[in-house]
Amino acid sequence: MLKARYGEFSLVGKANVLAMRDRLANYFGGRWDAFDDLNLHTLGTEFQRKVWRGLKKIPVGDTSSYKQLGISIGRGATSSRAVGSANALNPIAIIIPCHRVIAADGSLGGYAGGLERKSWLLAHEGARHH
């Protein structure tokens, strides 16, 4: 399933897995900087990677709409659908915080992990939404 969605990948050594486990534990423990120093190498189109870099710039406790994100990455206000499609293909949710993007009306919009998880993640980070 991973290969079908994301293409070729390789598993990393046990030390990296343990380090990531610790980073995730830190994030869920309230350490918002747990992923800040990660050097990410994601596959995807240049547009998708641009959206994912834009997601990393949304501060903890804040949200952005698809339209706002499109504007922030230089694609304009009419790119909401394209931004949403790229957001949905984010290969490393939480680390690239796609949960911080909500609909323009303040509703949660969609989330591959389910809206209950998206709502929980936003509440965990102290974000306010409708």
Backbone as JSON, one array per atom type, in Angstrom:
{
  "sequence": "MLKARYGEFSLVGKANVLAMRDRLANYFGGRWDAFDDLNLHTLGTEFQRKVWRGLKKIPVGDTSSYKQLGISIGRGATSSRAVGSANALNPIAIIIPCHRVIAADGSLGGYAGGLERKSWLLAHEGARHH",
  "N": [[0.82, -1.19, 0.0], [1.93, 1.29, 0.8], [3.9, 1.6, -1.16], [2.34, 1.79, -3.47], [1.07, 4.23, -3.06], [3.12, 6.12, -2.51], [5.36, 5.48, -4.02], [8.69, 4.22, -4.64], [10.54, 3.26, -1.73], [12.68, 3.04, 1.14], [13.5, 1.16, 4.02], [14.68, 2.43, 7.12], [17.53, 2.29, 9.37], [17.52, 0.76, 12.68], [18.35, 2.57, 14.7], [17.55, 5.05, 13.66], [14.81, 4.7, 13.62], [14.26, 4.46, 16.36], [15.06, 7.02, 17.19], [13.16, 8.56, 15.85], [10.86, 7.64, 17.11], [11.31, 8.73, 19.65], [11.19, 11.46, 19.01], [8.51, 11.7, 18.2], [7.26, 11.02, 20.62], [8.11, 13.2, 22.14], [6.81, 15.31, 20.74], [4.09, 14.59, 21.17], [4.13, 14.9, 23.85], [4.14, 17.59, 24.14], [6.32, 19.07, 23.25], [6.94, 21.25, 20.97], [8.95, 21.74, 19.18], [9.98, 19.38, 18.25], [10.35, 18.34, 15.67], [11.64, 20.23, 14.25], [14.35, 20.37, 13.4], [14.63, 18.43, 11.5], [15.78, 17.17, 8.43], [14.09, 16.95, 5.68], [13.36, 14.71, 3.03], [11.32, 14.48, 0.63], [9.39, 12.78, -1.8], [7.64, 13.74, -4.77], [5.8, 16.09, -6.8], [7.14, 19.29, -7.86], [5.31, 21.28, -7.17], [3.77, 19.95, -5.18], [5.77, 19.57, -3.21], [6.28, 22.23, -2.64], [3.86, 23.03, -1.47], [3.97, 21.34, 0.79], [6.25, 22.39, 2.06], [5.18, 24.85, 2.67], [3.22, 24.07, 4.53], [4.84, 23.36, 6.69], [5.51, 25.83, 7.61], [3.33, 26.86, 8.94], [2.56, 27.97, 12.03], [2.63, 26.22, 15.21], [-0.42, 25.89, 16.9], [-1.75, 27.6, 15.25], [-3.89, 27.94, 12.37], [-4.49, 27.52, 8.87], [-6.22, 28.4, 5.9], [-7.01, 26.56, 2.9], [-6.99, 28.31, 0.77], [-5.54, 30.51, 1.87], [-3.09, 29.24, 2.24], [-2.41, 28.66, -0.4], [-2.05, 31.27, -1.38], [0.11, 32.03, 0.24], [2.18, 30.48, -0.73], [2.58, 31.52, -3.16], [0.83, 30.9, -5.24], [-1.68, 31.96, -5.5], [-5.15, 32.94, -4.88], [-6.93, 31.26, -6.13], [-6.09, 28.68, -6.08], [-6.97, 26.75, -4.35], [-8.1, 24.12, -4.61], [-6.03, 22.65, -5.84], [-4.05, 22.95, -3.92], [-5.31, 21.63, -1.8], [-5.38, 19.02, -2.86], [-2.63, 18.41, -3.03], [-2.01, 18.62, -0.34], [-3.45, 16.48, 0.68], [-1.9, 14.38, -0.19], [0.31, 14.38, 1.36], [3.15, 12.83, 2.57], [4.09, 12.39, 5.16], [2.41, 12.86, 7.62], [1.7, 14.86, 10.53], [4.5, 15.34, 11.08], [4.93, 16.87, 8.79], [2.72, 19.23, 9.01], [-0.19, 18.77, 8.02], [-2.65, 18.76, 9.19], [-3.17, 21.29, 10.12], [-4.46, 22.79, 8.25], [-7.47, 24.14, 7.37], [-10.92, 24.53, 6.3], [-12.1, 27.45, 4.52], [-14.33, 28.5, 5.78], [-13.9, 27.98, 8.39], [-14.5, 25.45, 9.26], [-13.43, 22.03, 9.77], [-12.75, 20.74, 7.36], [-11.19, 18.27, 5.35], [-9.39, 15.22, 6.26], [-7.0, 12.77, 6.03], [-6.51, 11.01, 8.11], [-8.85, 11.04, 9.49], [-11.47, 13.08, 10.78], [-11.86, 13.26, 13.54], [-9.33, 12.73, 14.6], [-7.91, 14.86, 13.46], [-9.17, 17.04, 14.69], [-8.43, 16.46, 17.34], [-5.61, 16.7, 17.2], [-5.35, 19.44, 16.57], [-6.51, 20.57, 18.87], [-4.69, 19.58, 20.75], [-2.45, 21.06, 20.06], [-3.32, 23.51, 20.77], [-4.81, 25.06, 19.01], [-7.4, 27.13, 17.74], [-10.56, 26.59, 16.37], [-13.57, 26.39, 14.39]],
  "CA": [[0.0, 0.0, 0.0], [2.8, 2.46, 0.82], [4.55, 1.7, -2.47], [1.35, 2.25, -4.43], [0.74, 5.64, -2.83], [4.27, 7.02, -2.45], [6.46, 5.07, -4.87], [9.78, 3.47, -4.02], [11.01, 3.72, -0.44], [13.52, 2.06, 1.82], [13.42, 1.21, 5.48], [15.9, 2.96, 7.73], [18.06, 1.48, 10.47], [16.84, 0.77, 13.98], [18.68, 3.8, 15.43], [16.68, 6.12, 13.15], [13.44, 4.4, 14.07], [14.19, 4.82, 17.78], [15.13, 8.48, 17.27], [11.85, 9.11, 15.45], [9.94, 7.32, 18.2], [11.54, 9.73, 20.69], [10.68, 12.75, 18.51], [7.05, 11.64, 18.28], [6.91, 11.09, 22.05], [8.32, 14.6, 22.53], [5.71, 16.1, 20.16], [2.84, 14.3, 21.89], [4.33, 15.4, 25.2], [4.05, 19.05, 24.13], [7.54, 19.72, 22.74], [6.56, 21.62, 19.62], [10.13, 21.81, 18.32], [10.49, 18.01, 18.09], [10.64, 18.02, 14.28], [12.18, 21.43, 13.6], [15.68, 20.21, 12.8], [14.66, 17.31, 10.55], [16.03, 17.47, 7.03], [13.15, 16.06, 5.01], [13.52, 14.43, 1.6], [10.05, 13.9, 0.2], [9.14, 12.67, -3.23], [6.45, 14.46, -5.18], [6.05, 17.14, -7.8], [7.65, 20.53, -7.28], [4.18, 21.94, -6.53], [3.47, 19.26, -3.92], [6.82, 19.89, -2.23], [6.08, 23.63, -2.26], [2.75, 23.01, -0.51], [4.44, 20.72, 2.02], [7.11, 23.37, 2.74], [4.25, 25.85, 3.22], [2.61, 23.49, 5.72], [5.82, 23.42, 7.78], [5.61, 27.22, 8.08], [2.17, 27.21, 9.75], [3.0, 27.78, 13.42], [1.83, 25.44, 16.16], [-1.49, 26.69, 17.49], [-2.41, 28.36, 14.19], [-4.42, 27.21, 11.23], [-4.54, 28.25, 7.6], [-7.17, 27.82, 4.95], [-6.39, 26.13, 1.66], [-6.8, 29.54, 0.01], [-4.43, 31.24, 2.47], [-1.86, 28.5, 1.96], [-2.12, 28.89, -1.82], [-1.51, 32.62, -1.48], [1.41, 32.09, 0.91], [3.22, 29.82, -1.54], [2.68, 32.23, -4.43], [-0.04, 30.33, -6.27], [-2.89, 32.74, -5.6], [-6.36, 32.59, -4.17], [-7.74, 30.27, -6.86], [-5.4, 27.38, -6.1], [-7.41, 25.97, -3.19], [-8.27, 22.69, -4.92], [-4.7, 22.07, -6.07], [-3.4, 22.91, -2.61], [-5.96, 20.55, -1.07], [-4.93, 17.74, -3.42], [-1.24, 18.2, -2.59], [-2.09, 18.43, 1.1], [-3.95, 15.11, 0.91], [-0.84, 13.43, -0.54], [1.42, 14.57, 2.3], [3.59, 11.5, 2.94], [4.48, 12.24, 6.57], [1.51, 13.67, 8.45], [2.16, 15.32, 11.84], [5.8, 15.97, 10.87], [4.49, 17.95, 7.9], [1.44, 19.35, 9.72], [-1.35, 19.0, 7.15], [-3.84, 18.93, 10.03], [-3.35, 22.71, 10.42], [-5.2, 23.43, 7.16], [-8.91, 23.99, 7.53], [-11.72, 25.18, 5.27], [-12.2, 28.91, 4.64], [-15.42, 28.86, 6.7], [-13.49, 27.62, 9.75], [-14.74, 24.04, 9.55], [-12.2, 21.25, 9.68], [-12.41, 20.26, 6.03], [-10.91, 16.85, 5.35], [-8.15, 14.75, 6.85], [-6.88, 11.35, 5.72], [-6.55, 10.26, 9.36], [-10.17, 11.19, 10.09], [-11.7, 14.39, 11.38], [-11.69, 13.18, 14.99], [-7.89, 12.87, 14.86], [-7.54, 16.23, 13.11], [-9.66, 17.89, 15.78], [-7.6, 16.19, 18.51], [-4.29, 17.29, 16.97], [-5.47, 20.9, 16.69], [-6.7, 20.87, 20.3], [-3.4, 19.28, 21.39], [-1.54, 22.17, 19.79], [-3.91, 24.76, 21.25], [-5.41, 25.82, 17.91], [-8.83, 27.42, 17.84], [-11.28, 26.44, 15.11], [-15.04, 26.24, 14.57]],
  "C": [[0.87, 1.26, 0.0], [3.44, 2.68, -0.55], [3.58, 2.23, -3.52], [1.07, 3.74, -4.28], [1.94, 6.56, -2.98], [5.42, 6.63, -3.36], [7.5, 4.29, -4.09], [10.18, 4.09, -2.68], [11.92, 2.66, 0.14], [13.37, 2.25, 3.31], [14.75, 1.69, 6.03], [16.32, 2.09, 8.91], [17.32, 1.69, 11.77], [17.12, 2.05, 14.77], [17.8, 4.96, 14.98], [15.24, 5.93, 13.6], [13.28, 4.8, 15.53], [14.25, 6.33, 17.97], [13.8, 9.11, 16.89], [10.8, 8.81, 16.51], [10.08, 8.37, 19.31], [11.01, 11.1, 20.27], [9.15, 12.78, 18.6], [6.58, 11.72, 19.73], [7.06, 12.52, 22.56], [7.18, 15.48, 22.02], [4.42, 15.85, 20.95], [2.93, 14.69, 23.35], [4.34, 16.92, 25.28], [5.31, 19.78, 23.71], [7.34, 20.02, 21.27], [7.74, 21.69, 18.66], [10.69, 20.43, 17.97], [10.91, 17.68, 16.67], [11.37, 19.15, 13.55], [13.5, 21.21, 12.88], [15.76, 19.03, 11.84], [14.91, 17.83, 9.14], [15.21, 16.48, 6.22], [13.44, 15.93, 3.52], [12.25, 13.72, 1.15], [10.0, 13.84, -1.32], [7.87, 13.45, -3.54], [6.82, 15.48, -6.23], [6.6, 18.37, -7.09], [6.51, 21.27, -6.57], [3.83, 21.29, -5.2], [4.5, 19.59, -2.85], [6.71, 21.33, -1.76], [4.95, 23.75, -1.23], [3.23, 22.45, 0.82], [5.4, 21.63, 2.78], [6.25, 24.47, 3.37], [3.57, 25.35, 4.49], [3.54, 23.59, 6.92], [5.93, 24.82, 8.36], [4.4, 27.67, 8.9], [2.53, 26.95, 11.21], [2.06, 26.89, 14.23], [0.8, 26.36, 16.79], [-2.23, 27.56, 16.49], [-3.0, 27.41, 13.16], [-4.35, 28.11, 10.01], [-5.63, 27.61, 6.76], [-6.39, 27.38, 3.72], [-6.08, 27.36, 0.79], [-5.61, 30.33, 0.55], [-3.1, 30.56, 2.18], [-1.45, 28.7, 0.5], [-1.51, 30.27, -2.04], [-0.09, 32.67, -0.91], [2.53, 31.44, 0.12], [3.31, 30.42, -2.94], [1.83, 31.7, -5.55], [-1.38, 31.03, -6.38], [-4.09, 32.12, -4.93], [-7.18, 31.5, -4.85], [-7.12, 28.88, -6.86], [-5.85, 26.44, -4.98], [-7.52, 24.48, -3.47], [-6.92, 21.99, -5.12], [-3.94, 21.94, -4.76], [-3.99, 21.77, -1.78], [-5.53, 19.18, -1.55], [-3.51, 17.42, -2.98], [-1.19, 17.92, -1.1], [-2.5, 16.99, 1.42], [-2.89, 14.05, 0.62], [0.4, 13.57, 0.33], [1.88, 13.2, 2.81], [3.94, 11.31, 4.41], [3.68, 13.21, 7.45], [2.09, 13.82, 9.85], [3.51, 16.01, 11.68], [5.66, 17.11, 9.86], [3.03, 18.15, 8.28], [0.24, 19.72, 8.84], [-2.64, 19.19, 7.94], [-4.13, 20.4, 10.34], [-4.09, 23.47, 9.32], [-6.67, 23.09, 7.31], [-9.63, 24.71, 6.39], [-11.83, 26.67, 5.55], [-13.29, 29.33, 5.62], [-15.1, 28.5, 8.15], [-13.79, 26.19, 10.13], [-13.46, 23.25, 9.3], [-11.8, 20.87, 8.26], [-12.17, 18.76, 6.09], [-9.62, 16.52, 6.07], [-8.09, 13.24, 6.64], [-6.95, 10.48, 6.97], [-7.89, 10.33, 10.06], [-10.29, 12.51, 10.83], [-11.56, 14.39, 12.89], [-10.21, 13.36, 15.36], [-7.41, 14.29, 14.56], [-7.96, 17.19, 14.22], [-8.8, 17.71, 17.03], [-6.23, 16.84, 18.37], [-4.33, 18.81, 17.12], [-5.67, 21.31, 18.15], [-5.41, 20.64, 21.08], [-2.42, 20.43, 21.23], [-2.09, 23.52, 20.25], [-4.53, 25.63, 20.18], [-6.91, 26.0, 18.17], [-9.44, 27.27, 16.45], [-12.75, 26.26, 15.42], [-15.42, 24.8, 14.72]]
}
